[in-house]
Amino acid sequence: MKKRPIFITGIGTEIGKTIVSAVLVEKLQADYWKPVQSGELKNSDTMIVQKLISNTKSVFHQEAYRLTQPFSPHLSAALDGIEIDLDKINLPQTENQLIIEGAGGLMVPLNEKVLMIDLIEKLDAEVVLVSKNYLGSINHTLLSAELLKMRKIKIRSLIISGESNQSTEEIISKYLDIAIIRVPFFNVLSKSTIYKFVSKLDL
């Protein structure tokens, strides 16, 4: 049976999704796909993940949209004179496990009518929700999880990126009834550090 794609989304922006994506791509020797890239086209998330992967099985698929401006996808697309069409964002052909990295969080608009969570539904993906410990992160994490639950989208796992906070993680784990995986801040980010971390990671 073909594996359902895994969609990496966060409780906000700059939360660690790309590093988490690299970790999961390496661990699962999965393919990687970023449907919408906003800005940083010369150093895209696809390029960053590709540089951090050691295995030779993973395939990196072309983005559906490559937008020149580093803003929310709906605004970046408008500035580029186009509108993102959900019907044109289709899963790449692969028999391998597929890791999909979103942009921002669940309620990021792709156009005036469609949000990132609508894309997750369309792609029939399970979600890895990426959180980070900061003041307010409990609220943002539980709200994101509640929305996924309302939409009947399966949360495969919750990953805390960066520094640990026992009190925060205990209360989130209690409310969500889900195990938490931690991906630390890497002082040196390279193929070697990702590989070493992944070799000890139990998913």
Secondary structure, 3 states (H helix, E strand, C coil): CCCCCEEEEECCCCCCHHHHHHHHHHHHCCEEECCEEECCHHHCHHHHHHHCCCCCCCCEECCCEEECCCCCHHHHHHHCCCCCCHHHCCCCCCCCCEEEEEEEECCCECCCCCEHHHHHHHHCCEEEEEEECCCCHHHHHHHHHHHHHHCCCCEEEEEEECCCCHHHHHHHHHHHCCCEEEECCCCCCCHHHHHHHHHCCCC
